[in-house]
Every structure is written in C-alpha cells, then in structure tokens.
Amino acid sequence: MLSISNLNFYFGSRALYEGANLHIKPRAKIGLIGANGTGKSTLLRLISGEYTPDGGNISKSGECTIGFLNQDLLSYQTDDSILEVAMQAFERQLELQKLIDKVLHKMETNYEDKDVDQLAKLQEEFELLDGYTIQSKTEEILEGLGFTTADLTRPLRLFSGGWRMRVMLAKLLLQKPSLLLLDEPTNHLDLPSIEWVEKYIHDYEGAIVVVSHDRYFLDRTIDHIAEVSGAKITLYPGNYSFYTEEKALRNEVQKGAFENQQAQIRQTERFIERFKAKASKAKQVQSRVKALDRIDIIDDVIDEKAKVNFKFNFGTQPGRFILFLEHVSKAYGDKVILKNTSATINRGDKIALIGANGKGKSTLLRVISGTEQIEGERRTGHNVIESFFAQHQLESLQVENTLLEELKSTGTTKTEMELRSVLGCFLFSGEEVFKKIKVLSGGEKSRVALAKVLISEANFLLLDEPTNHLDMQSVNILIQALQQYEGTYVVVSHDRYFVSNIANKIWYIEDNEVKEYPGSFDEYETWMSTRTSEQAPVAKSKEKPKPELAPVEVTPKSKSTEKEIEKLEAQIMTLENELETIEHDMAALAQASKFDDLKNLELKRNEVQNKLDETTASWELLIG
C-alpha cells in the first residue's frame, strides 16, 4: 500500500534518515518507536507529504488515502460546535445535504419534473453514503472519547488543547482513511478514552502507524514495531512485548559477532605489527592489510537501557503522617468536584491518582499541595517538605540558563559533579549540560524539570502527568528514580505501565469522594473488572476476601508413589540434558548470525522448558 525505499532526510548537517526502508501493507498496525530526536514525527510528516525527502522514494498505491493526527492540531480554534467540526469528515454527505435542502426549498414555490428527478438522484446517493446516520456515528465517537451529550453543541474554541485534539481524532476516525498516522494519540486522553481508542484501533479496517510511548497501548493495538535508530528503520513482527524479547536476542547475537570480529582484528593487527619489517613475511603482511581494508565492520550494541546510578536523598525525615484531608469539599459554581471527603497520606505511600478527565484529579492534587481554596480541613504532618511538578512549570524554567545553572538555582547543596551525575541520569551527558534551556525540546524540558524536583530534597512529591512528552527510555529512568526514592509521593498519570511500576496504592474519585485501593495497579484493574462485571452488590471492604484453604492431610507415601517419583526424576534429568544441548546449539547459531535457525531452535527450547516445568511441578506435588 505504501513503500519507503532508501529514504534520506537531513536536519541541517545531521542525518535523520539514510537509506531507510519500510513497507506498509493494508491493515498493518505499526508502532513507531525510538528515542526523542530520532525523527519519528518527521517520518509521519514525510509519509503525509508535508515534508519532502532529500533522497530515496515514498510511493503509495492509487487508492491509498492518508489521515494524519499531529500535535499542531492543538492550536486549531473555531466557533463551530465540536459536533459540526467532527462531522466535517463527511464532506460529500454534507454537500449532498445542502443540495437536497436547496432543491426542496425551490420546489416549495416552483415545482418542476426535472427538480423531482434531481432530488431523487441526490437522495439516492445520500442514502448510499449512509448520510442519514452520520450525526449518530459522530455522536457515538465523540462520546466514546469522553465528551458528554451537552458538550456536543459547545463551540470548539471553549475547549482546552487536549480536548480539541480529541475532536480532531474523532474527525479523523470518521473519515476512515486507508492509512491512519497518529502522533502520540494517548497524550491527551484519560484511561477510559484510551481503552475506547484501543478497541477502535484494534477493529480498524485500514492500516495504522502510531507513535506512542505507552507500552500497554502498543501491546493491545499493534502487530508490528518499527524502530527508528541510527538513521535506519528496523521492522519487528509482533507487539511491543515481543519486540523487547526479539531486540534482546538480536543484541546478544550482534554483541557476540562484534566481539569476535574485534578479537580477529586485534590478532591481525598484532601479526602486521610483528612481521611488517621482515622481508620473508612481506607477502603475508600485505595480504592481511588488504583483508583489514575489506572487512565489513560490525557495530557494537548501543546500550539503550540507561540506569539511574544516583541516589535521590532528602535531609529531613518526616513524621509517620504526611497529610490529612478532613471533610473537604470543593466546587466550581454548580460543578461539584469533592464533597465532604476525607483521606490520609502516610509516610512511604506511593500513590497513583487515576481516573477519567473531569473527575478532579488535578484539582485534588492542588488541594493536597494547599494551593486550592477548600471547605474543610487540610493538615500536614511533622517535617513535611513538598515539591510539586506540573506541565505548566516547564514555562517557569529560566530559558537563558544552562542545564547546570538551572539545577543550581534550586539552592541545592550538591556539588557540580553530583549535579552532572543527576543530569547524566536524565540523558544529558558531556557538554550537553552547558546547553541553554531555550534550545531544548518539550521532552528535554520535562526531564530538566523532573530532575529539579528530585534534587529538591523534598520528602513529599506531587507529580502531575510527569510522563507526558517523555520517550520510553526517559520513562524508564523516571521509574527507576521513583522506585529508589525513599520519600512519599502522589502521581497523576494515565500511563498504565508507569503506574504499575511505581504505585503501592491507587486513589480514584467516585461520587465526589476520594476512594483508595490498597494495592498495585494490576491488582486494582483485576478488582475493578470483577467489581464491574458482578451483578450482585458487594460488601464495602478495603481488603480483598481471602479464600479459605482446606487442611492438607499428610499420609505416608505408597510404593507406587515412590516408583512414580523415581520415574519423574529420570525424566527431569533427561529433559535437563536435552535443554543443555539445545542452549549449546543456540550459542553456536548466534555466533554464526543464523537468525531463522535460531528462532526455530528457540521455539524448541521453550517447548522443552515447558515440559520440564510441568514434570518438575508433578514431582514436587508427589514429594509433598
């Protein structure tokens, strides 16, 4: 459907793409990933025709239509209602409706046979294009994306950038292009909307290329991963989880091949150095020099899994209780956010505040920080030192400061070497620490602002959507930083992978009250799914009911049981030997870079491992 061949594109003197290739088939669902700055959004603009390649070719079939959702659409404003804007997707149907209305108006005063014929033709085409259902289809998609029925008649200009982006997404989905390009579509969506879009994309009949850092979203929507790295595009079959496994396997093979080649090069260079002065060895030396010139150098594996090796400490230890909210109410006019709700934050709580947009998550975060006027009481505990991160704080960065100067401006007592180490954790290395804030991208500014929060030595952090505009590597760094952080925090986020790795409690707002689930996000999802599906009312309890375990009766093992145990032990030994042989063969294939054979052997290895696990489980059951 669309083919990219030997693509070259340069940003100044820097090559974003050199000899890159990608083939997009009909109905393919491709996740486009890579570090910030590698050119993912640029590739979408090249495919859409907004940018022109510096070399190579992008060709598409004649019937291929392209729809592109990009971040520029955030600034679009109009007085038209959001229903009218989304319905612009049905250009021909709306044109037909106007023609039909015009003919009907004319027939009211001047009835002619030719008008009747024209009206019949127009109505026939209108019906063939499902013109009578376009409004209901539009309403269904807008409401699926989180708009209420009352919202549909409100002007687009009254909505924030994130909500305007949803309207543009609705319009694009209604157009049903054969190739849909989506640039970070989940950035401005809440969890219910993300789940709705996941299902819609899964069932979408056209092809999709989506840039996203949401791993759960990619796992549930796409069937291929296209990785942008080193000015090339590498395509992996499967979802994101499969990609991580396959990437690790390829890296292992490449690392082995690189090390073997380097050893061969060193051996050849030693031979040349040793015998270059001997006339009797001149021919052999010359032969090896030519061999070195002809060698196709294998690149070393780039370590993209940055590790945080800096401990984010705080000087003052708080008391057991961090914050109390008692009988708190908050409303904006008639819109009630919180009503007579109470909550407690204890030292060591790692809280994720989740839920649909409009429920009041950001308002609650401001209530917790003490920057929002409320009815009721807010009390902080002993020695609580707070630091607040929100997207609007990126604007408060001093644009003329260097990265190093910006971190020093927090008043930290850390040395310059320690600050450079912190910046290194957030992917700013070497001379990059002397960059000015004004030249940074949005994602880079987010990393600087997050670094400022973490070196503030606060023992209580409030983070509002900290993963917005961060690539996967940066999200991984933030996860590591928060996992080793010994203080308390409350995080608002819609990134399910991020939340599942950093939270030990889940907060959500329901019936204008703060509700708590005392467990991880994965446990919360399971609990919520069960709760939603159950028809009968359930008892309100913070603890999940524990199943009663039947007492285990211990009896002597019979002779037949002992024979069965011996038989299983023999099978386990055989399977272990078989597994060892397979892994030895896999190592040999990896050295030879035989990926297809390696993949087949990997399947056999998994089959033997599964059988070994089953046999071992049976053995453990018998021996008690």
Secondary structure, DSSP 8 states (H G I E B T S, - for coil): -EEEEEEEEEETTEEEEEEEEEEE-TT-EEEEE--TTSSHHHHHHHHHTSS--SEEEEEE-TT--EEEE-GGGGG---SSBHHHHHHTT-HHHHHHHHHHHHHHHHHTT---HHHHHHHHHHHHHHHHTTGGGHHHHHHHHHHHTT--TGGGGSBGGGS-HHHHHHHHHHHHHHH--SEEEEESTTTT--HHHHHHHHHHHHH-SSEEEEE---HHHHHHH-SEEEEEETTEEEEEES-HHHHHHHHHHHHHHHHHHHHHHHHHHHHHHHHHHHHTT-GGGHHHHHHHHHHHHH---------------S----SS---SEEEEEEEEEEEETTEEEEEEEEEEEETT-EEEEE--TTSSHHHHHHHHHT-S--EEEEEE-TT--EEEE-GGGGGGS-TTSBHHHHHHTTT----HHHHHHHHHHTT--GGGGGSBGGG--HHHHHHHHHHHHHTTT-SEEEEESTTTT--HHHHHHHHHHHHH--SEEEEE---HHHHHHH-SEEEEEETTEEEEE-S-HHHHHHHHHHHHH--S-----SS---------------HHHHHHHHHHHHHHHHHHHHHHHHHHHHHHHHHTT-HHHHHHHHHHHHHHHHHHHHHHHHHHHHH-
